[in-house]
């Protein structure tokens, strides 16, 4: 066991062993002083018979803590079952912290499932003639999210608008006429949702004049290129850049309410209108809107444990202001009308979270549940050290699950994040609304352990560690000795969310001593149309990182990527993957003893995959590939792009024919073999589109079984042959254009 692994195990064991009985032969200390709280507690004794409110229990605990330290004992606040509706966060600080070797615990009472909630019920629904329901909303409530019977509703949204119609500039955009916005009754309640590569932008409409649309400031300026604060000097992902392809959709207008499960918030009428799903009854529906932004804030607190508590319906208010959402990366945003010019992202703003720890020491969060949130789950920031989040669940979050650390590369020692742990947690369906958010983000951290977490169904990257790109401000930082180990990351960079240039595990910055090991990664950017999503992505200045004994399969582009020449001494060793990839870039980087181009995972790889994640789980086995043993040919060859590149096990090399009518690529298996599935992986140099996939016993294809694909091939396009467990007998498999053009393929696999 390495020193780092040993420290992680010891630290996690210490966090989980709090309150364990004394060892035999050792005199037990007095048990903790126990206080009781209940959702509607009003007592002053904080006893089981007369429980207090949360703030009453906090004040009582503070009194106990403040007594003579010579008689100090652990203090335990037990929360009874039920929902604790909060109009403001429960705030804990130094006065609420443990001392003299003792700790303060906020925990679920035995058998209880307490939930801190920032939600308010939307009730009193009126049925309208068009089938919608409307409910009045009290002052102070402005629903951005709505959960109906526990299920997230969607803000009413329209169709995409291309850049040719919705032409964005530094001052606004065109398109009011073609989109119909010019005829909307209240367009200023709506906002544009724009996705440019890895960034999201959401700005509220402030005016419509003819075909022109203007937006709230500073949101629009911070989304455009005029501030010189939007990112690295090379960055070209603003709304007025060449990479802008249009508006993903406009949302929150009454005219867009056309699908069951959608809603609209009207600020002028102070009403929410909802189009019900099948079977919903306004007399029996329970609808909740997040209102309170943060539910628990630990500021300068230490030696505190939060155990078994739920967090639900916390809001994220920035979107309701003129700041909007000027995304930068990973769910952070650019805020403020002015600010220092800085291309390293020092002054970006993290999303609001249900649980925030600032400057914490020895804070342990265990067995918590974060769900139905309008922002993020947990933030550990401002020099939080020696703290942990373990065995907790995060699901249905508008933003990311965890934000650990800050964006200052060289903080004062007391503000440096050190020795924090995020382990054995489950993260599913984070980034539901802000799809540029990552599952777990860490900035400039040292000795961070991200260990044995399960992450699934995420729109962008899974785990991101490091910051600052290759900017001068960030080239030397406190980043070091971080470990990303034993995590299970599946179905991330989901292509329907249109987020690009990320990976299941993503890094930035020089991080001496950092290790990425024992992770199982399956399906990152799987089904994309371009080379984009990676398995492990050592981006920008990533340096001094070891990538060891990971299992990485079904990746939309590279299983490991280190494109930047200024990355230094990164080493990939002993990993298992189904494709190959070019050598790592940068000075002194190496790839050794990796098991690549696999069409079956060996027992050692399956064992690593099963151990990864919050609990043991089976890995998805690879399917044998018949094509790699065949002979590939094509109708012609353009440059150095031979037919064999499609069967070389490397998704970063492409075949390419000349542009010609009926261009084709094919593979001869040497004999008739049963084929059950064909995988066609698109090239990037030319997008193969509108083509036939043909299976034949004979070289003249007179007996061919043909399937036509309309539009671009994905990475991959999957086609099943035979049906109901049968297989199609074939010796030749051909991919042929229906019209004129080029065939360009990165990968073709044939599975029996």
TIPA-379753 format. One line per 3 residues: number of its first residue (from 1); for each residue z negated, x, y negated of C-alpha. Coordinates in Angstrom, 2 decimals, always signed. Example, Ala and Ser with C-alpha at 12.3 -4.5 7.8 and 13.67 -1.06 7.14 Angstrom:
1) -7.80 +12.30 +4.50 | -7.14 +13.67 +1.06 .
end
This chain:
1) +0.00 +0.00 +0.00 | +0.97 +1.35 -3.41 | -1.53 +1.79 -6.21 .
4) +0.15 -1.08 -8.09 | +0.11 -3.41 -5.09 | -3.50 -2.54 -4.39 .
7) -4.48 -3.31 -7.97 | -2.69 -6.65 -7.79 | -4.40 -7.66 -4.56 .
10) -7.78 -6.59 -5.87 | -7.30 -8.40 -9.15 | -6.11 -11.60 -7.51 .
13) -8.94 -11.50 -4.99 | -11.45 -11.12 -7.80 | -9.95 -14.07 -9.65 .
16) -10.06 -16.30 -6.59 | -13.50 -15.20 -5.41 | -15.37 -16.37 -8.49 .
19) -18.41 -18.34 -7.39 | -18.38 -17.01 -3.81 | -21.77 -16.77 -2.06 .
22) -23.70 -13.53 -2.14 | -23.29 -11.11 +0.76 | -25.93 -11.22 +3.54 .
25) -29.06 -9.30 +2.61 | -28.35 -9.54 -1.12 | -30.50 -11.82 -3.24 .
28) -28.41 -14.61 -4.67 | -28.44 -15.13 -8.42 | -29.34 -18.57 -9.72 .
31) -26.44 -21.00 -9.44 | -24.41 -21.98 -12.47 | -25.64 -24.45 -15.02 .
34) -23.42 -27.50 -14.45 | -22.29 -29.86 -17.20 | -20.26 -33.02 -16.66 .
37) -17.42 -34.53 -18.67 | -15.46 -37.75 -18.18 | -12.40 -39.30 -19.85 .
40) -14.53 -41.76 -21.80 | -17.76 -39.81 -21.74 | -20.13 -40.45 -24.63 .
43) -23.41 -39.13 -23.27 | -25.33 -36.24 -24.78 | -26.95 -34.97 -21.61 .
46) -23.63 -34.02 -19.97 | -25.11 -35.09 -16.65 | -23.28 -36.79 -13.81 .
49) -24.95 -40.06 -14.84 | -24.28 -39.57 -18.56 | -21.17 -37.39 -18.86 .
52) -19.99 -36.04 -22.18 | -16.59 -36.00 -23.80 | -14.68 -32.73 -23.56 .
55) -15.84 -31.60 -26.99 | -19.38 -32.72 -26.22 | -19.36 -30.66 -23.04 .
58) -17.95 -27.70 -24.94 | -20.72 -27.90 -27.53 | -23.37 -28.20 -24.83 .
61) -21.93 -25.22 -22.99 | -21.87 -23.25 -26.24 | -25.59 -23.93 -26.67 .
64) -26.35 -22.68 -23.17 | -24.22 -19.58 -23.66 | -25.97 -18.76 -26.92 .
67) -29.42 -18.56 -25.38 | -31.20 -15.30 -24.56 | -28.72 -13.14 -22.63 .
70) -31.57 -11.86 -20.42 | -31.55 -15.28 -18.74 | -27.79 -15.69 -18.77 .
73) -26.18 -17.62 -15.95 | -22.73 -18.87 -15.16 | -21.85 -22.14 -16.86 .
76) -19.62 -24.69 -15.16 | -18.13 -27.74 -16.89 | -16.93 -30.23 -14.28 .
79) -14.31 -32.79 -15.27 | -14.39 -36.17 -13.58 | -11.23 -37.80 -12.28 .
82) -8.88 -39.43 -14.78 | -6.75 -38.86 -17.85 | -8.24 -37.23 -20.95 .
85) -6.11 -38.41 -23.87 | -6.20 -35.76 -26.60 | -5.31 -36.22 -30.24 .
88) -5.86 -32.49 -30.76 | -6.25 -29.53 -28.41 | -9.51 -28.54 -26.78 .
91) -10.25 -25.23 -28.53 | -12.34 -22.50 -26.93 | -13.19 -19.19 -28.55 .
94) -15.62 -16.30 -28.40 | -18.61 -18.64 -28.72 | -17.43 -20.48 -25.60 .
97) -17.01 -17.35 -23.50 | -19.02 -15.83 -20.70 | -21.30 -12.88 -21.33 .
100) -23.62 -10.42 -19.68 | -21.49 -10.41 -16.53 | -21.34 -14.20 -16.29 .
103) -18.43 -16.58 -16.77 | -17.75 -20.07 -18.05 | -15.67 -22.32 -15.82 .
106) -13.83 -25.50 -16.76 | -13.01 -27.12 -13.45 | -12.16 -30.33 -11.66 .
109) -15.21 -31.97 -10.14 | -15.13 -32.00 -6.32 | -12.35 -34.33 -5.19 .
112) -11.24 -35.08 -8.76 | -7.83 -34.61 -10.38 | -8.47 -34.53 -14.13 .
115) -5.45 -34.41 -16.45 | -5.44 -33.40 -20.11 | -2.75 -35.53 -21.71 .
118) -1.03 -35.43 -25.07 | +0.85 -38.65 -24.37 | +0.74 -42.07 -25.96 .
121) +1.87 -45.22 -24.21 | +4.89 -47.08 -25.53 | +4.29 -50.72 -24.64 .
124) +5.00 -54.21 -25.90 | +8.67 -54.04 -24.90 | +11.06 -56.71 -26.19 .
127) +14.24 -57.46 -24.28 | +17.41 -57.44 -26.39 | +20.61 -59.40 -25.83 .
130) +22.55 -56.27 -24.84 | +20.12 -55.52 -21.98 | +18.15 -52.85 -23.83 .
133) +14.40 -52.93 -24.50 | +12.73 -52.06 -27.79 | +9.12 -51.11 -28.48 .
136) +7.48 -50.47 -31.84 | +5.89 -47.04 -32.22 | +2.72 -46.46 -34.26 .
139) +2.56 -44.13 -37.25 | +2.28 -40.48 -36.25 | +4.32 -40.91 -33.06 .
142) +7.96 -39.75 -33.04 | +9.13 -39.73 -29.41 | +11.42 -36.87 -28.56 .
145) +10.80 -37.33 -24.86 | +10.03 -40.53 -23.01 | +8.74 -40.77 -19.44 .
148) +9.18 -44.16 -17.81 | +7.03 -44.73 -14.73 | +6.63 -40.96 -14.56 .
151) +10.37 -40.31 -14.67 | +11.98 -38.51 -17.61 | +14.36 -40.63 -19.67 .
154) +17.28 -38.96 -21.45 | +18.00 -39.11 -25.17 | +21.27 -41.04 -25.50 .
157) +24.13 -38.59 -25.66 | +27.88 -38.64 -26.13 | +30.84 -36.62 -24.92 .
160) +31.66 -33.00 -25.70 | +33.64 -32.19 -28.83 | +35.98 -29.19 -28.75 .
163) +35.99 -26.48 -31.40 | +39.42 -27.65 -32.52 | +37.89 -30.97 -33.59 .
166) +34.28 -29.98 -34.32 | +35.10 -26.78 -36.15 | +31.81 -25.07 -37.06 .
169) +31.34 -22.86 -40.12 | +28.33 -21.46 -41.96 | +28.12 -24.70 -43.93 .
172) +28.58 -27.36 -41.24 | +31.43 -28.74 -39.16 | +34.34 -31.11 -39.08 .
175) +34.75 -33.93 -36.59 | +32.96 -36.91 -38.13 | +36.09 -39.07 -37.91 .
178) +37.28 -38.20 -34.40 | +33.79 -38.47 -32.88 | +33.07 -41.78 -34.60 .
181) +30.02 -40.33 -36.35 | +31.45 -41.41 -39.71 | +31.08 -45.02 -38.56 .
184) +27.58 -44.73 -37.11 | +24.97 -46.87 -38.82 | +22.37 -44.07 -39.00 .
187) +23.97 -40.70 -38.25 | +21.09 -38.77 -39.82 | +18.89 -39.65 -36.84 .
190) +21.21 -37.74 -34.50 | +21.58 -34.05 -33.77 | +24.25 -31.71 -32.44 .
193) +23.53 -29.85 -29.21 | +25.55 -26.64 -28.97 | +25.62 -24.02 -26.22 .
196) +27.11 -20.59 -26.89 | +26.80 -18.29 -23.88 | +23.03 -17.81 -23.37 .
199) +21.96 -19.62 -26.56 | +21.22 -23.23 -27.40 | +21.31 -24.75 -30.87 .
202) +19.98 -28.20 -31.85 | +20.21 -29.19 -35.49 | +19.75 -32.64 -37.03 .
205) +22.58 -34.23 -39.01 | +21.67 -34.60 -42.71 | +24.88 -36.01 -44.07 .
208) +28.44 -37.18 -43.43 | +31.15 -36.98 -46.09 | +34.64 -37.83 -44.93 .
211) +35.26 -35.66 -41.87 | +32.51 -33.15 -42.74 | +29.06 -33.09 -41.14 .
214) +26.13 -31.17 -42.62 | +22.90 -30.24 -40.87 | +19.24 -29.60 -41.58 .
217) +18.30 -26.28 -43.15 | +17.18 -23.70 -42.22 | +18.24 -24.78 -38.71 .
220) +21.97 -24.50 -39.37 | +21.78 -21.24 -41.32 | +19.67 -19.71 -38.56 .
223) +22.24 -20.87 -36.01 | +25.10 -19.27 -37.96 | +25.87 -15.67 -38.80 .
226) +24.91 -15.56 -42.46 | +21.24 -14.61 -42.24 | +21.61 -11.16 -40.63 .
229) +18.55 -12.15 -38.58 | +20.20 -13.87 -35.64 | +20.17 -10.94 -33.20 .
232) +21.66 -7.52 -32.45 | +24.40 -6.39 -34.80 | +27.00 -6.76 -32.03 .
235) +25.97 -10.32 -31.23 | +28.76 -12.88 -31.48 | +27.12 -15.99 -30.11 .
238) +26.40 -17.94 -33.30 | +27.84 -21.40 -34.01 | +30.48 -19.91 -36.32 .
241) +31.59 -17.17 -33.91 | +34.71 -16.88 -31.76 | +32.56 -17.66 -28.70 .
244) +31.74 -21.12 -29.99 | +33.78 -23.61 -27.95 | +32.47 -26.84 -29.44 .
247) +29.56 -29.26 -29.33 | +28.15 -29.93 -25.88 | +27.14 -33.39 -27.08 .
250) +25.63 -35.29 -29.97 | +22.46 -37.19 -29.14 | +20.01 -39.83 -30.38 .
253) +22.28 -42.41 -31.96 | +22.19 -46.12 -31.10 | +25.97 -46.06 -30.61 .
256) +25.56 -43.55 -27.74 | +23.13 -45.66 -25.71 | +25.31 -46.59 -22.74 .
259) +23.75 -45.26 -19.53 | +20.66 -46.56 -17.68 | +17.72 -44.25 -18.25 .
262) +18.72 -43.33 -21.81 | +16.71 -44.00 -24.96 | +17.00 -43.70 -28.74 .
265) +14.28 -43.06 -31.31 | +14.87 -44.70 -34.69 | +12.65 -43.12 -37.35 .
268) +13.46 -45.73 -40.00 | +12.50 -48.71 -37.86 | +9.79 -46.73 -36.05 .
271) +11.09 -48.08 -32.77 | +12.28 -46.69 -29.45 | +15.11 -48.46 -27.63 .
274) +15.62 -47.93 -23.92 | +18.37 -48.93 -21.49 | +16.47 -49.65 -18.25 .
277) +17.33 -48.36 -14.83 | +17.97 -50.80 -12.01 | +14.85 -52.61 -10.88 .
280) +12.72 -51.82 -13.92 | +10.73 -54.67 -15.44 | +9.48 -54.50 -19.06 .
283) +6.29 -56.32 -18.04 | +5.41 -53.66 -15.47 | +6.84 -50.48 -16.91 .
286) +4.55 -47.65 -18.01 | +6.26 -45.49 -20.65 | +4.63 -42.43 -22.20 .
289) +5.80 -40.22 -25.06 | +4.35 -36.71 -25.67 | +2.56 -36.61 -29.03 .
292) -0.14 -33.90 -29.09 | +1.44 -30.47 -29.18 | -1.12 -28.21 -27.50 .
295) -3.76 -29.43 -25.07 | -6.00 -26.38 -24.63 | -6.14 -23.30 -26.87 .
298) -8.24 -20.25 -25.99 | -8.38 -18.05 -29.06 | -10.30 -14.81 -28.69 .
301) -11.99 -16.21 -25.58 | -13.06 -14.08 -22.64 | -14.57 -14.47 -19.18 .
304) -13.36 -18.04 -18.88 | -11.89 -19.75 -15.84 | -9.78 -22.93 -15.84 .
307) -9.66 -24.36 -12.34 | -7.87 -27.40 -10.91 | -7.02 -29.10 -14.22 .
310) -3.74 -30.87 -14.97 | -1.75 -30.69 -18.21 | +0.76 -33.43 -19.03 .
313) +2.75 -34.92 -21.90 | +2.29 -32.10 -24.42 | +4.77 -32.20 -27.32 .
316) +6.85 -29.52 -29.08 | +7.05 -30.54 -32.74 | +9.39 -27.88 -34.15 .
319) +12.44 -29.90 -33.10 | +11.37 -32.81 -35.31 | +11.39 -30.59 -38.41 .
322) +14.21 -29.01 -40.38 | +13.64 -25.84 -38.35 | +15.29 -27.54 -35.39 .
325) +16.16 -25.22 -32.52 | +18.10 -22.12 -33.49 | +18.01 -20.47 -30.09 .
328) +18.02 -16.72 -29.68 | +17.30 -16.01 -26.02 | +15.08 -17.29 -23.21 .
331) +13.77 -20.28 -25.18 | +12.67 -18.35 -28.27 | +14.06 -19.44 -31.63 .
334) +14.72 -18.13 -35.11 | +12.60 -19.91 -37.70 | +12.01 -19.69 -41.45 .
337) +14.51 -19.83 -44.28 | +14.06 -16.13 -45.01 | +12.58 -13.14 -43.28 .
340) +12.98 -9.44 -42.59 | +16.28 -8.19 -41.24 | +15.55 -7.21 -37.68 .
343) +18.05 -7.11 -34.83 | +15.50 -6.51 -32.10 | +14.06 -10.03 -32.10 .
346) +10.60 -9.07 -33.39 | +10.22 -12.24 -35.42 | +11.44 -14.85 -33.01 .
349) +9.24 -17.83 -32.23 | +8.01 -18.85 -28.79 | +7.95 -22.54 -27.85 .
352) +4.75 -24.55 -28.06 | +2.86 -24.68 -24.76 | +0.34 -27.03 -23.18 .
355) -2.09 -24.12 -22.64 | -2.18 -21.20 -25.08 | -4.31 -18.06 -24.70 .
358) -4.44 -15.76 -27.74 | -6.19 -12.42 -27.54 | -7.87 -13.44 -24.30 .
361) -9.79 -11.13 -21.99 | -10.47 -11.95 -18.35 | -9.14 -15.48 -18.58 .
364) -8.25 -16.95 -15.17 | -6.19 -20.12 -14.75 | -6.09 -21.29 -11.15 .
367) -4.75 -24.35 -9.34 | -3.57 -25.98 -12.56 | -0.67 -28.42 -12.75 .
370) +1.74 -28.53 -15.68 | +4.13 -31.47 -15.67 | +6.18 -33.76 -17.92 .
373) +5.94 -31.46 -20.91 | +8.01 -31.49 -24.10 | +7.65 -27.71 -24.46 .
376) +6.43 -24.86 -22.27 | +3.63 -24.67 -19.74 | +1.47 -21.68 -20.67 .
379) +1.56 -18.91 -23.28 | -0.48 -15.68 -23.02 | -0.08 -13.79 -26.28 .
382) -1.59 -11.74 -29.13 | -3.00 -8.99 -26.94 | -4.20 -11.05 -23.99 .
385) -5.35 -8.64 -21.29 | -6.67 -8.71 -17.71 | -5.88 -12.40 -17.40 .
388) -4.14 -14.43 -14.73 | -2.36 -17.65 -13.86 | -2.46 -18.27 -10.11 .
391) -1.70 -20.97 -7.53 | -0.49 -23.40 -10.19 | +2.48 -25.76 -10.31 .
394) +5.00 -26.22 -13.12 | +7.56 -29.01 -12.93 | +9.66 -31.15 -15.28 .
397) +9.22 -29.02 -18.40 | +11.51 -29.19 -21.42 | +11.13 -25.42 -21.93 .
400) +10.00 -22.52 -19.73 | +6.95 -22.38 -17.47 | +5.26 -19.23 -18.80 .
403) +5.61 -16.96 -21.84 | +3.60 -13.76 -21.42 | +3.31 -11.21 -24.20 .
406) +5.02 -10.78 -27.54 | +8.11 -9.38 -29.24 | +6.57 -6.42 -31.09 .
409) +7.58 -3.18 -29.32 | +4.78 -1.05 -30.76 | +1.75 -3.27 -31.38 .
412) -1.70 -2.15 -32.34 | -3.74 -1.45 -29.17 | -5.76 -4.64 -29.49 .
415) -2.53 -6.68 -29.66 | -0.85 -5.10 -26.63 | -0.50 -7.27 -23.53 .
418) -1.86 -5.40 -20.52 | -2.73 -5.98 -16.84 | -1.89 -9.68 -16.75 .
421) -0.95 -11.51 -13.55 | +1.25 -14.51 -12.80 | +1.08 -15.02 -9.03 .
424) +1.48 -17.59 -6.26 | +2.74 -20.25 -8.66 | +5.54 -22.77 -8.15 .
427) +8.09 -23.37 -10.92 | +10.66 -26.14 -10.45 | +12.83 -27.93 -12.99 .
430) +11.81 -25.99 -16.06 | +14.21 -25.80 -19.01 | +15.18 -29.43 -18.50 .
433) +15.89 -30.02 -22.21 | +16.20 -26.50 -23.65 | +18.44 -25.04 -20.99 .
436) +18.42 -21.54 -22.47 | +14.75 -21.20 -21.48 | +13.82 -19.03 -18.51 .
439) +11.28 -19.81 -15.80 | +8.92 -16.89 -16.56 | +9.37 -14.78 -19.69 .
442) +7.50 -11.57 -20.51 | +7.99 -9.52 -23.66 | +6.48 -6.09 -24.28 .
445) +3.93 -6.00 -21.45 | +2.31 -3.16 -19.52 | +1.10 -3.39 -15.91 .
448) +2.20 -7.00 -15.63 | +2.26 -8.44 -12.11 | +4.70 -11.28 -11.39 .
451) +4.05 -11.75 -7.71 | +4.84 -14.25 -4.95 | +5.99 -17.09 -7.15 .
454) +8.49 -19.73 -6.08 | +11.13 -20.61 -8.66 | +13.87 -23.18 -8.06 .
457) +16.32 -25.45 -9.84 | +16.50 -23.66 -13.20 | +19.35 -23.78 -15.75 .
460) +19.21 -20.12 -16.79 | +17.42 -16.96 -15.65 | +14.41 -17.11 -13.34 .
463) +12.18 -14.18 -14.38 | +12.78 -12.15 -17.55 | +10.77 -9.01 -18.36 .
466) +11.36 -6.91 -21.48 | +12.89 -7.39 -24.92 | +14.71 -5.73 -27.80 .
469) +18.21 -5.03 -26.47 | +19.32 -1.52 -27.49 | +18.06 -1.67 -31.04 .
472) +16.38 +1.35 -32.69 | +13.17 -0.62 -33.21 | +12.88 -1.21 -29.47 .
475) +14.02 +2.00 -27.79 | +10.47 +3.25 -27.33 | +7.85 +0.62 -26.62 .
478) +4.69 -0.17 -24.70 | +6.73 -1.51 -21.75 | +5.69 +0.21 -18.51 .
481) +4.44 -0.16 -14.94 | +5.40 -3.79 -14.49 | +5.98 -5.26 -11.04 .
484) +8.12 -8.22 -10.00 | +7.36 -8.54 -6.32 | +7.64 -11.00 -3.47 .
487) +9.12 -13.86 -5.50 | +11.39 -16.57 -4.08 | +14.11 -17.49 -6.61 .
490) +16.72 -20.04 -5.57 | +19.29 -22.23 -7.33 | +19.02 -20.68 -10.79 .
493) +21.63 -20.36 -13.52 | +22.79 -23.82 -12.43 | +26.36 -23.93 -13.64 .
496) +26.31 -27.55 -14.82 | +24.05 -26.42 -17.69 | +26.65 -23.97 -19.04 .
499) +24.29 -21.04 -19.63 | +25.85 -17.62 -19.21 | +25.03 -13.91 -18.95 .
502) +21.72 -13.94 -17.08 | +20.27 -13.45 -13.64 | +17.61 -14.51 -11.19 .
505) +15.60 -11.48 -12.35 | +16.50 -10.12 -15.77 | +15.16 -7.06 -17.61 .
508) +15.51 -5.32 -20.95 | +14.06 -2.10 -22.27 | +12.89 +1.22 -20.90 .
511) +10.04 +0.44 -18.48 | +8.75 +3.60 -16.78 | +7.11 +2.76 -13.46 .
514) +8.49 -0.77 -13.20 | +9.30 -2.02 -9.69 | +11.35 -5.03 -8.53 .
517) +10.66 -5.34 -4.82 | +10.47 -7.75 -1.90 | +12.08 -10.68 -3.73 .
520) +14.30 -13.28 -2.08 | +17.13 -14.44 -4.35 | +19.63 -17.04 -3.18 .
523) +22.26 -18.91 -5.23 | +22.27 -17.61 -8.79 | +25.24 -18.96 -10.78 .
526) +26.66 -20.16 -7.48 | +29.73 -22.29 -8.12 | +30.58 -20.81 -11.51 .
529) +34.11 -20.45 -12.85 | +33.72 -16.89 -14.13 | +31.95 -13.61 -13.45 .
532) +28.64 -14.27 -15.05 | +25.42 -14.84 -13.13 | +23.72 -11.93 -11.43 .
535) +21.00 -11.45 -8.86 | +19.02 -8.65 -10.50 | +20.32 -7.94 -13.98 .
538) +19.19 -4.69 -15.60 | +20.57 -5.49 -19.02 | +20.90 -3.41 -22.17 .
541) +18.38 -0.52 -22.39 | +16.77 -1.27 -19.00 | +15.65 +2.12 -17.70 .
544) +13.35 +3.77 -15.15 | +13.31 +0.68 -12.92 | +13.21 +0.73 -9.11 .
547) +14.96 -2.10 -7.22 | +13.75 -1.94 -3.62 | +13.94 -4.05 -0.44 .
550) +15.11 -7.28 -2.04 | +17.22 -9.88 -0.23 | +19.98 -11.15 -2.53 .
553) +22.61 -13.64 -1.34 | +25.23 -16.08 -2.65 | +25.39 -14.70 -6.18 .
556) +28.05 -15.77 -8.67 | +28.78 -12.19 -9.70 | +26.84 -8.98 -8.93 .
559) +23.79 -8.73 -6.72 | +22.58 -5.94 -9.02 | +24.04 -5.26 -12.47 .
562) +23.41 -2.34 -14.81 | +26.49 -2.19 -16.99 | +25.13 -0.27 -19.99 .
565) +25.71 +3.47 -20.11 | +22.47 +3.88 -22.04 | +20.39 +2.63 -19.11 .
568) +18.61 +5.63 -17.58 | +17.37 +6.43 -14.07 | +17.48 +3.04 -12.43 .
571) +17.44 +3.19 -8.63 | +18.49 +0.51 -6.13 | +17.35 +1.34 -2.61 .
574) +17.14 -0.47 +0.72 | +18.25 -3.92 -0.46 | +20.10 -6.50 +1.66 .
577) +23.06 -8.45 +0.27 | +26.24 -10.22 +1.35 | +28.52 -8.47 -1.19 .
580) +29.11 -5.02 -2.58 | +29.06 -3.93 -6.19 | +29.96 -0.84 -8.26 .
583) +27.45 +1.93 -8.78 | +24.79 +1.52 -11.44 | +25.78 +2.77 -14.87 .
586) +23.72 +5.15 -16.95 | +22.38 +8.67 -16.64 | +20.69 +9.51 -13.35 .
589) +20.94 +6.01 -11.81 | +21.49 +5.75 -8.06 | +22.23 +3.29 -5.26 .
592) +21.08 +4.46 -1.83 | +20.71 +3.00 +1.66 | +21.53 -0.56 +0.63 .
595) +22.76 -2.97 +3.31 | +25.81 -4.58 +1.72 | +28.70 -6.87 +2.72 .
598) +26.50 -8.58 +5.31 | +27.64 -11.76 +7.01 | +24.31 -12.14 +8.81 .
601) +20.83 -11.24 +7.56 | +19.04 -8.94 +10.01 | +15.50 -9.61 +11.20 .
604) +13.97 -7.20 +8.65 | +15.68 -9.02 +5.75 | +14.65 -12.43 +7.08 .
607) +11.06 -11.23 +7.30 | +11.11 -10.12 +3.65 | +12.65 -13.45 +2.62 .
610) +10.09 -15.50 +4.57 | +7.17 -13.66 +2.96 | +8.51 -14.21 -0.56 .
613) +7.23 -17.06 -2.69 | +4.03 -19.00 -3.15 | +3.99 -19.88 +0.56 .
616) +6.01 -18.79 +3.61 | +9.39 -20.48 +3.76 | +12.61 -20.07 +5.71 .
619) +15.56 -18.22 +4.25 | +19.11 -19.51 +4.28 | +21.01 -17.49 +6.88 .
622) +24.49 -16.21 +6.08 | +27.53 -17.44 +7.98 | +29.84 -15.05 +9.87 .
625) +33.09 -14.23 +8.05 | +36.38 -14.12 +10.00 | +38.51 -12.98 +7.06 .
628) +37.14 -9.47 +6.67 | +38.59 -8.40 +10.02 | +41.99 -9.90 +9.19 .
631) +45.05 -8.46 +7.46 | +45.55 -9.69 +3.89 | +48.93 -9.95 +2.16 .
634) +50.26 -11.65 -0.94 | +53.59 -12.68 -2.43 | +53.55 -9.79 -4.94 .
637) +51.07 -7.40 -6.51 | +50.38 -6.99 -10.21 | +49.20 -3.45 -10.95 .
640) +46.32 -2.13 -8.85 | +45.17 -5.46 -7.46 | +46.08 -5.48 -3.77 .
643) +45.55 -8.43 -1.42 | +42.78 -6.57 +0.42 | +40.48 -6.90 -2.60 .
646) +39.79 -10.48 -1.56 | +38.33 -9.41 +1.79 | +36.56 -6.20 +0.75 .
649) +33.16 -7.86 +0.36 | +33.07 -7.11 -3.37 | +33.16 -10.03 -5.81 .
652) +33.75 -7.65 -8.74 | +37.27 -6.65 -7.56 | +40.23 -9.04 -7.78 .
655) +43.56 -9.51 -6.08 | +46.33 -10.44 -8.46 | +49.95 -11.45 -7.93 .
658) +52.73 -11.45 -10.47 | +53.37 -14.68 -12.33 | +55.90 -16.52 -10.19 .
661) +56.61 -19.97 -8.73 | +54.59 -20.68 -5.60 | +52.63 -17.39 -5.72 .
664) +50.43 -16.98 -2.64 | +47.76 -14.91 -0.93 | +47.05 -15.10 +2.80 .
667) +45.10 -13.54 +5.64 | +46.23 -13.14 +9.26 | +43.28 -13.34 +11.69 .
670) +45.31 -11.78 +14.50 | +44.80 -14.74 +16.82 | +44.02 -18.43 +16.56 .
673) +40.38 -18.89 +15.64 | +38.31 -22.02 +14.88 | +37.76 -22.32 +11.10 .
676) +35.11 -24.71 +9.77 | +34.78 -23.69 +6.12 | +36.80 -21.74 +3.56 .
679) +35.19 -20.12 +0.51 | +37.55 -19.35 -2.38 | +36.02 -17.17 -5.10 .
682) +37.91 -17.16 -8.37 | +38.98 -13.97 -10.03 | +38.13 -13.28 -13.66 .
685) +41.28 -11.58 -14.86 | +43.24 -14.76 -14.14 | +41.76 -18.13 -13.31 .
688) +43.48 -19.42 -10.17 | +43.98 -23.15 -10.61 | +45.88 -26.09 -9.08 .
691) +46.45 -24.59 -5.67 | +46.70 -25.50 -1.98 | +44.56 -24.06 +0.80 .
694) +46.56 -24.12 +4.03 | +45.45 -23.42 +7.61 | +48.12 -22.85 +10.24 .
697) +48.56 -21.57 +13.79 | +51.98 -20.17 +12.90 | +53.29 -17.80 +10.25 .
700) +55.84 -20.33 +8.96 | +53.08 -22.87 +8.18 | +55.13 -25.72 +9.67 .
703) +51.96 -27.12 +11.29 | +49.69 -26.43 +8.29 | +46.65 -28.50 +7.36 .
706) +46.64 -28.54 +3.56 | +43.93 -29.25 +0.98 | +44.80 -29.34 -2.72 .
709) +42.42 -28.13 -5.43 | +42.94 -29.48 -8.94 | +41.64 -27.28 -11.74 .
712) +40.10 -23.83 -11.54 | +38.64 -22.34 -8.40 | +34.90 -21.79 -8.63 .
715) +32.78 -18.93 -7.41 | +33.05 -20.32 -4.80 | +35.07 -23.44 -4.11 .
718) +33.98 -24.66 -0.67 | +36.32 -26.55 +1.63 | +35.29 -28.03 +4.96 .
721) +37.85 -28.30 +7.77 | +37.69 -30.16 +11.06 | +34.89 -32.58 +10.22 .
724) +31.88 -33.80 +12.21 | +31.15 -30.40 +13.69 | +34.75 -29.78 +14.76 .
727) +36.77 -26.76 +13.66 | +40.40 -26.36 +12.60 | +42.25 -23.89 +14.87 .
730) +44.18 -21.41 +12.72 | +45.50 -17.88 +12.69 | +46.82 -17.90 +9.13 .
733) +45.05 -19.07 +6.00 | +47.06 -19.21 +2.78 | +46.15 -19.92 -0.84 .
736) +49.30 -21.02 -2.64 | +49.91 -22.18 -6.20 | +51.37 -25.66 -6.48 .
739) +53.35 -24.59 -9.53 | +54.12 -21.31 -11.26 | +51.62 -18.61 -12.23 .
742) +49.40 -15.96 -10.71 | +46.98 -16.01 -7.82 | +43.86 -13.97 -8.63 .
745) +40.94 -13.98 -6.19 | +37.71 -12.04 -5.96 | +36.65 -13.15 -2.50 .
748) +37.88 -15.32 +0.36 | +35.61 -16.01 +3.34 | +36.40 -17.99 +6.48 .
751) +33.49 -19.33 +8.49 | +33.79 -20.57 +12.08 .
end
